[in-house]
Amino acid sequence: MVPGALLLSGVLWVAAAFTLCGVSGCGGGGFGRSENPAATGVLVLVSGVVAGLPLLVKPWSDRPLVRTAASLTVTALVAALGWIFASRP
């Protein structure tokens, strides 16, 4: 469950990078580039939620608060790293 979520999260990272720079990259012509930074933010946030959701749903700990905290931590970390990855020049 977790490897599949991380793989899907990586796909969303790549989609976020494409919305910022387009298919030919930030240094190229920018074909397919979106001028809407909100779309990139949504993709990166969804990426974090997809990565953190298995930690919340799968009962690996008896304490729901621990699972929720771990899920929110992974969500925030993946979203932050995704934003850094997507906004690289």
MARBA-3410 file (N, C-alpha, C, O; in Angstrom, 1 decimal):
89
0.8,-1.2,0.0,0.0,0.0,0.0,0.9,1.3,0.0,0.6,2.2,-0.8 ~ 1.9,1.3,0.8,2.7,2.5,0.9,3.6,2.7,-0.3,3.7,3.8,-0.8 ~ 4.2,1.6,-0.9,5.0,1.9,-2.1,4.1,2.4,-3.3,4.6,3.2,-4.1 ~ 2.9,1.8,-3.4,2.0,2.3,-4.4,1.7,3.8,-4.2,1.6,4.5,-5.2 ~ 1.4,4.2,-3.0,1.1,5.6,-2.7,2.3,6.5,-3.0,2.1,7.6,-3.5
3.5,6.0,-2.7,4.7,6.9,-3.0,4.9,7.0,-4.5,5.3,8.0,-5.0 ~ 4.6,5.9,-5.2,4.8,5.9,-6.7,3.8,6.9,-7.3,4.1,7.7,-8.1 ~ 2.5,6.9,-6.8,1.5,7.8,-7.3,1.8,9.2,-6.9,1.6,10.2,-7.7 ~ 2.4,9.4,-5.7,2.8,10.7,-5.3,3.9,11.3,-6.2,3.9,12.5,-6.5 ~ 4.9,10.4,-6.6,5.9,10.8,-7.5,5.4,11.2,-8.9,5.8,12.2,-9.5
4.3,10.5,-9.4,3.7,10.9,-10.6,3.1,12.3,-10.5,3.1,13.1,-11.4 ~ 2.4,12.6,-9.4,1.9,13.9,-9.2,2.9,15.0,-9.1,2.7,16.1,-9.5 ~ 4.1,14.6,-8.5,5.2,15.6,-8.5,5.6,16.0,-9.9,5.8,17.1,-10.2 ~ 5.7,15.0,-10.8,6.1,15.2,-12.2,5.1,16.1,-12.9,5.4,17.0,-13.6 ~ 3.8,15.8,-12.6,2.7,16.6,-13.2,2.8,18.0,-12.7,2.5,19.0,-13.5
3.1,18.2,-11.4,3.3,19.6,-10.9,4.4,20.3,-11.6,4.3,21.5,-11.9 ~ 5.5,19.6,-11.8,6.7,20.2,-12.5,6.3,20.6,-14.0,6.7,21.6,-14.5 ~ 5.5,19.8,-14.6,5.0,20.1,-16.0,4.1,21.3,-16.0,4.2,22.1,-16.9 ~ 3.3,21.5,-15.0,2.5,22.7,-14.9,3.3,24.0,-14.8,2.9,25.0,-15.2 ~ 4.4,23.9,-14.1,5.2,25.1,-13.9,6.1,25.4,-15.2,6.1,26.5,-15.6
6.7,24.4,-15.7,7.7,24.6,-16.8,7.3,24.1,-18.2,7.9,24.5,-19.1 ~ 6.3,23.3,-18.3,5.9,22.8,-19.6,6.8,21.5,-19.9,7.6,21.1,-19.1 ~ 6.5,21.0,-21.1,7.2,19.7,-21.5,8.7,19.9,-21.8,9.5,19.1,-21.5 ~ 9.0,21.1,-22.3,10.4,21.3,-22.8,11.3,21.8,-21.6,12.5,22.1,-21.9 ~ 10.8,21.9,-20.4,11.6,22.4,-19.3,11.6,23.9,-19.1,11.1,24.6,-20.0
12.0,24.3,-18.0,12.0,25.7,-17.6,13.0,26.6,-18.5,12.8,27.7,-18.7 ~ 14.0,25.9,-19.0,15.0,26.6,-19.8,14.6,26.6,-21.3,15.2,27.4,-22.1 ~ 13.6,25.8,-21.7,13.2,25.7,-23.1,12.1,26.6,-23.5,11.9,27.7,-22.8 ~ 11.4,26.2,-24.5,10.3,27.0,-25.0,9.1,27.1,-24.1,8.2,28.0,-24.2 ~ 8.9,26.1,-23.2,7.8,26.1,-22.3,6.5,25.6,-22.8,5.5,26.1,-22.4
6.5,24.7,-23.8,5.3,24.2,-24.4,4.5,23.5,-23.3,5.0,22.6,-22.6 ~ 3.2,23.9,-23.2,2.3,23.3,-22.2,2.4,23.9,-20.9,1.9,23.4,-19.9 ~ 3.1,25.0,-20.7,3.2,25.7,-19.5,1.9,26.3,-19.0,1.2,26.9,-19.8 ~ 1.7,26.2,-17.7,0.5,26.8,-17.1,0.9,28.1,-16.3,1.9,28.0,-15.6 ~ 0.2,29.1,-16.5,0.5,30.3,-15.7,-0.2,30.4,-14.4,-0.3,31.4,-13.7
-0.9,29.3,-14.0,-1.7,29.2,-12.8,-0.9,28.5,-11.7,-0.9,27.3,-11.7 ~ -0.3,29.2,-10.7,0.5,28.5,-9.7,-0.4,27.8,-8.7,0.0,26.9,-8.0 ~ -1.7,28.1,-8.7,-2.6,27.3,-7.8,-2.8,25.9,-8.3,-2.9,25.0,-7.4 ~ -2.7,25.6,-9.5,-2.8,24.2,-10.0,-1.6,23.5,-9.5,-1.7,22.3,-9.2 ~ -0.4,24.1,-9.5,0.8,23.4,-9.0,0.7,23.1,-7.5,1.0,22.1,-7.1
0.2,24.1,-6.8,0.0,23.9,-5.4,-1.0,22.8,-5.1,-0.8,22.0,-4.1 ~ -2.1,22.7,-5.8,-3.1,21.7,-5.6,-2.5,20.3,-5.9,-2.6,19.4,-5.1 ~ -1.7,20.2,-7.0,-1.1,18.9,-7.3,-0.1,18.5,-6.2,0.0,17.3,-5.9 ~ 0.7,19.4,-5.7,1.7,19.1,-4.7,1.0,18.7,-3.4,1.4,17.8,-2.7 ~ -0.1,19.4,-3.0,-0.8,19.1,-1.8,-1.5,17.7,-1.9,-1.5,16.9,-1.0
-2.1,17.4,-3.1,-2.7,16.1,-3.3,-1.6,15.0,-3.2,-1.9,13.9,-2.7 ~ -0.5,15.3,-3.8,0.7,14.4,-3.7,1.0,14.1,-2.2,1.2,12.9,-1.9 ~ 1.0,15.0,-1.4,1.3,14.8,0.0,0.2,14.0,0.7,0.5,13.1,1.5 ~ -1.0,14.3,0.4,-2.1,13.6,1.0,-2.1,12.1,0.5,-2.3,11.2,1.3 ~ -1.8,11.9,-0.8,-1.7,10.5,-1.3,-0.6,9.7,-0.6,-0.8,8.5,-0.3
0.5,10.4,-0.3,1.6,9.7,0.4,1.3,9.5,1.8,1.8,8.4,2.4 ~ 0.6,10.3,2.5,0.4,10.2,3.9,-0.9,9.4,4.3,-1.0,9.0,5.4 ~ -1.8,9.2,3.3,-3.0,8.5,3.6,-2.9,7.1,4.1,-3.6,6.7,5.0 ~ -2.0,6.3,3.5,-1.8,4.9,4.0,-1.4,4.8,5.5,-1.8,3.9,6.2 ~ -0.6,5.8,6.0,-0.2,5.8,7.4,-1.4,6.0,8.3,-1.4,5.6,9.4
-2.4,6.7,7.8,-3.6,7.0,8.6,-4.6,5.8,8.6,-5.2,5.5,9.6 ~ -4.7,5.2,7.4,-5.7,4.2,7.2,-5.3,2.8,7.7,-6.1,2.1,8.4 ~ -4.1,2.4,7.5,-3.6,1.1,7.9,-3.3,1.1,9.4,-2.5,2.0,9.9 ~ -3.9,0.2,10.1,-3.7,0.2,11.6,-2.4,-0.4,12.0,-2.3,-1.5,12.5 ~ -1.3,0.3,11.8,0.1,-0.1,12.2,0.3,0.3,13.7,1.3,-0.3,14.3
-0.5,1.1,14.2,-0.3,1.5,15.6,-1.7,1.4,16.3,-2.7,1.7,15.7 ~ -1.7,1.1,17.6,-3.0,1.0,18.3,-3.5,2.4,18.6,-4.7,2.6,19.0 ~ -2.7,3.4,18.5,-3.1,4.8,18.9,-3.5,5.6,17.7,-2.7,5.8,16.8 ~ -4.7,6.0,17.6,-5.2,6.8,16.4,-4.4,8.2,16.3,-4.2,8.7,15.2 ~ -4.1,8.7,17.5,-3.4,10.0,17.5,-2.0,9.9,16.8,-1.5,10.8,16.1
-1.3,8.8,17.1,0.0,8.5,16.5,-0.1,8.4,15.0,0.7,8.9,14.3 ~ -1.1,7.6,14.6,-1.3,7.4,13.1,-1.6,8.8,12.4,-1.1,9.1,11.4 ~ -2.4,9.6,13.1,-2.8,10.9,12.5,-1.6,11.8,12.5,-1.4,12.5,11.5 ~ -0.8,11.8,13.5,0.4,12.7,13.5,1.4,12.2,12.5,2.0,13.1,11.8 ~ 1.6,10.9,12.3,2.5,10.4,11.3,2.0,10.8,9.9,2.8,11.1,9.0
0.7,10.6,9.7,0.1,10.9,8.4,0.3,12.4,8.0,0.6,12.7,6.9 ~ 0.0,13.3,9.0,0.1,14.7,8.8,1.6,15.1,8.5,1.9,16.0,7.7 ~ 2.5,14.5,9.2,3.9,14.8,9.1,4.4,14.4,7.7,5.1,15.1,7.0 ~ 4.0,13.2,7.2,4.4,12.7,5.9,3.7,13.6,4.8,4.4,13.9,3.8 ~ 2.5,14.0,5.0,1.8,14.8,4.1,2.5,16.2,3.9,2.7,16.6,2.8
2.8,16.8,5.1,3.5,18.1,5.0,4.9,17.9,4.4,5.3,18.8,3.6 ~ 5.6,16.9,4.7,7.0,16.7,4.2,7.0,16.5,2.7,7.8,17.1,2.0 ~ 6.1,15.6,2.2,6.0,15.3,0.8,5.5,16.5,0.0,6.0,16.8,-1.1 ~ 4.6,17.3,0.6,4.1,18.5,-0.1,5.2,19.5,-0.2,5.4,20.2,-1.2 ~ 6.0,19.7,0.9,7.1,20.7,0.9,8.2,20.3,-0.1,8.6,21.1,-0.9
8.5,19.0,0.0,9.6,18.6,-1.0,9.1,18.6,-2.4,9.8,18.9,-3.4 ~ 7.8,18.3,-2.6,7.2,18.4,-4.0,7.2,19.9,-4.5,7.5,20.1,-5.6 ~ 6.9,20.8,-3.6,6.9,22.2,-4.0,8.3,22.6,-4.4,8.5,23.4,-5.4 ~ 9.3,22.2,-3.6,10.7,22.5,-3.9,11.1,21.9,-5.2,11.8,22.6,-6.0 ~ 10.8,20.6,-5.4,11.1,19.9,-6.6,10.4,20.6,-7.8,11.1,20.8,-8.9
9.2,21.0,-7.7,8.4,21.5,-8.8,8.8,23.0,-9.2,8.7,23.4,-10.3 ~ 9.3,23.7,-8.2,9.6,25.1,-8.4,11.1,25.3,-8.7,11.6,26.5,-8.8 ~ 11.9,24.3,-8.9,13.3,24.4,-9.2,13.5,25.1,-10.6,12.7,24.8,-11.5 ~ 14.4,26.0,-10.7,14.6,26.7,-12.0,15.3,25.7,-13.0,15.5,26.1,-14.2
END
